[in-house]
């Protein structure tokens, strides 16, 4: 997320603090040095529960294409990933390089991108208020690099468990949700009931909204005009449900995992604050659930083994990932 999202100052900081006064926290639940939060719920038993959801051997990759010529789904203000070839056959033809001993040649390239510019995990310290991030670490631990609650502990641990896909667009009778469409706890529970799937404690919650796919239909000018992502909106009931269900990870096919500016509470990213910062829920954003959702609708199996591990980037606030869903 960009500076505009978490650069809340003055009265906006106070508004978030007032809104979440008394909101549940998991700080200290796994010790003062914890940096992976609710992922602690994903024990070996939970991994095996996820494995038990594999019935057909179908594998779906849920990462978006990086460096898509049609445009990457990005938060406004970020720039697209740029891949550059630095060695190719032409390098040898020009005489820039000589073949390796024995005659072999190779190609090489590099990439420049925002670490949160594609399918990715947020670090738990990515967003804060009241100058404290997850587990009470001071926000100053972000200066020059995340010394606490970076994405690295998540990457080293991995995220594996039972995933449940809720097709919120299908539930609303749409191919995709539109700008400003809001979702609440009733939608989550109603969608699960409509799909005849039970959400269980420690499930990895995956939501398909379909909104980002409009980028390739409408083009970037129309897509980003008056940009307002659909998605979950804050309520005390929703936060309490995440807390009671001990949800370890929220995964969606949107950039923010929540609506960009909650119209009722008047603050930005309240769920990043209530779920990530306070409860330690891992946020996996910008997934592509299109093929997975199509298959789930066809066979009625909405549960699967969810497996993901972001890149191990030192002191990073987020890192790319290619999520696997195995049915």
N, C-alpha and C positions, 0 to 999 in steps of 0.2 A: 504494500500500500504506500501511497505517496505522502510527502510531508504534509500536504493539505489535510490528509485524513487523521494523522495522529499528532498534528501540530496544534492541539487545542490549548488555548491560553486563557488566563484570567477567569472571567465569568463562565466560559465554556467548561473549563476544568471543574469549577465549582458545581456546575450543573450536573456533570457526570457523577461527582462525589455525592451530591444530594440524591440523585436518582438511585444510586446503588447503595445508599446507606442501609445497613442491615442485610444486604444481599449475602448469600452463603459464600464461604471461602473454604478452600482446601489447603491454605497456607500451613505449613508445618506438619501436615498429615503424613508425609513420607520423609520427614526430617528437614532440618534447616538448610541442607545443602542440595535439596532436590531441584532438578532442572528439566524433568520430563512430565511432571504433573500427573494428570489423569491417565496417562499411558501406563502408569503403574498398575492399573486395573487389568491390563492385558498380561496376565500370568501365563504360565505354561498350560494350565488347564483351559484358559480362554483361547490359546492358539489351537489346541486340540478340538475345541468346540467349533472353531472356524474351519478346521480341516474336515470335520464331520458334515459340513454343509456342501462339500464337494461330492457330487453325485454323477456327473456326466463327463468330467474331464475337459470341459470347455474353458478356454482361456481368453480373457478380454484385457487389452491394454487400454488404460483410461487417460493417458497423457495426451495433451494437445501437441500438434506439430510445432516445432520450434523453427523459426525462420520461414514461416509459410509465406510464399509469394503473394497470397491473397490478403495477408495481414495477420499478425498474431493478436489474440485477445489481450488487451493491455488496459491497465488503469490509465485514464487520461493524464498526460504529462510524462509518461514513460515512453521510451523509444523502442522500436522493434529490435529484436536480436539481429546481429549482423555476422554471418559466417563468411570467412574469407579464406580462399585457397592460397597457400603460401608456397607450395611446391606441387608441380604437376608434370605431365609429359613435356609440356612446352618449356619447362625449366631446363630440361636436359637438351631439348632441341636447340635452345638458344646458347647452350654452353655454360649456363649458370652453375650447373652441377654435373659431376661425372657419375656414371653408373658405379654401383658398389662392386667390389672385387667379386668376380664371377658373373657379373652382368645384371644383377637385380636392380630395379629402380623402385621408387615409392612416391606416394603423394602425401601431403600433409596440409592441415588447415587449422584455423583458430576461430573462436567465437567471442563476441562481445555482447553482453546482454545484462539486463536487470535480473538479479537472482530470483525476484518475484515476478518475472515477466513471462511466465508460462505456468503450466501445472506445477504446483509447488507446495511446500509446507512453510508455514510461519514458525519462527522461533517463539517460544512462550514469552520472551521479553520484548517482542516486537511492538507491543502497545502497552501504555501505562497511563495512569492518572495519579494525582496526589504524590508525584515524584517517586512512586514505588511500582515496580513491575511484579511479575509472578513471584510468589513465595516471599514477598517483602524485600526483594533485592532493590537497592536504590537505583533510580533511573540513570544516575551518572555512570553506572556500569556499562552503558551503551556508548559512552564517549570514545570515538575512534575505533569502535569495534565492540561486539557484544562479549564482554568478559564473563557475564553470567546469563543463563537462560538463553543461550544462542541456539541455533538450529543443530549444532554439532551433536549434543547429547541425544537428540531425537534420531539423528542419522546413525549414530553408533548403536542405538537400541533397536531401531526398526519398529514398524507398526504392523502387527499381524493379529488378526482376530476374525470374528464373524461380522461380515458386512451385510447391511440391509439397505436395499435401494428403494426409495420412495419416489415414484414418478409424479411429482407435484403438478406438472403441466397436464398430464393425462387425467389426473384427479380433477383438475379444474375444467376438463373438457377442451383443452387447447393443445396445439402442437408445441407451443412454447408459451411461457409467461411473458408479459409485456412490461415495459417501463412502469414502475410504480406499483406493480402487483405485490401485495403483501401476504405473508404467510405467518401463521401463529401455531400455537400448540394444538388447537382444534384441527387444523389442516394436517399436521403430522399424524395425529391419532386417527383422523378420518380417512386419510390416504392408506394407512396401514390396514384399517378395517376393510376398505374397498378392495385392497389387493389380497386380502385374506392371509396376511402375514403378521406375526406377533413380534413386536420390538421387545427384546429381552435386555436385562441388565448387562452392561459392558459391550453392547453391540456398537459397531462403528456405523454411524448414521450417514448415509449417502443420499443426497437430494438431487434429483434431476429437474431443472427448470427449463432447459433448452434455449435460454435467452441468448447466450453467447454465439449460437449458431446463426443468429440473425446478422452478425457482422458480415458473413459471406453472402447473405441474400440481399441485404440493403446497401452494402458498401460502407466504408468507414464514416463518410460525411453524415449520412442519415443515422447510422447506428450511434455515433457519439454526440449527435445534436441533442441538447437538453438531457444529458445522460443521467439516468436514475435507475440503478439496477433494481430488479424485483428481488424479493427474498424474505428471509425471516425478519420479524420485527420484535422488538423487546417487549416482554411482559414479565412480571414477577413469577407468574405461573410457569412460563416457559423455562426460566432459569431454575426454578425449584424442581422441575421435572428432570432437567439435565443432571442436577445434583443428586436427586433420588435414584435415578436410573444409572448413575455413575458412568455416563457416556464418556468414553476415552477420546473420541475423535469425531469431528464434524467435517464431512467432505461434501463439497458441492461443485456444480459446474458453473459457478459464477466467480467473479473476481474477488468479492468481499465476504462471501459466506453469509451475508446479511444485506438488507437494503441499505443503500449508501447513506441516506440521511433519514432517520426515523421521524416520520411526520408528527407522531403523537408526543414524543418526548423532546423533540427539538434539538437533539445532540447527535453527533456522528458516531458511528461504530459502537453503540452501547453494548452489543453482544461480544465484541472483541474484549471489552472491559469486563463484562459480567462472567463470560464463559472462559475465555483464554486467561486473562489476567487474574481473575479471582478463583476459578475452579481448576485451571490448568488443563482445559480441554484443548487438544491439538487441532489446529485449523489446516485443512488440506483444501486448496482452492484451485479453480480453473481446470477442473477435470472435464473429460469428455465422456459422458455416459450414454451417448446416442445408441451405439451398437449393443451395449449391455442392456439398456432399457428395452430395445426392440426384442431382444432375445427373451428377456424376463417376461414381457407381455405375452410372448408366443407360447412359452412353456409353463408359465405360472410360478416359476421358482425365482423368488426375489431375494434370496439369501445366498451367500457365497463366501469363500475364503478371500479376505481382503489382505493384501500384502504390499507394503511400500517401505522404501527407505530413501529419504532425500540424500542428495550428494553431501559428502562430508567436507563442508567448507568451514574453515577456521573463522571463528568469531562472527559468523554471518547471521543476519536477521531473517534469512529464509534461504531456501535452496530448491532447485528443480527436482522433480520426481516423476517417474512413470508408474502409476498405480496398476497393480495386477488384480483382477477379479477372476477367481477360478470357481466355476459352478460344477 
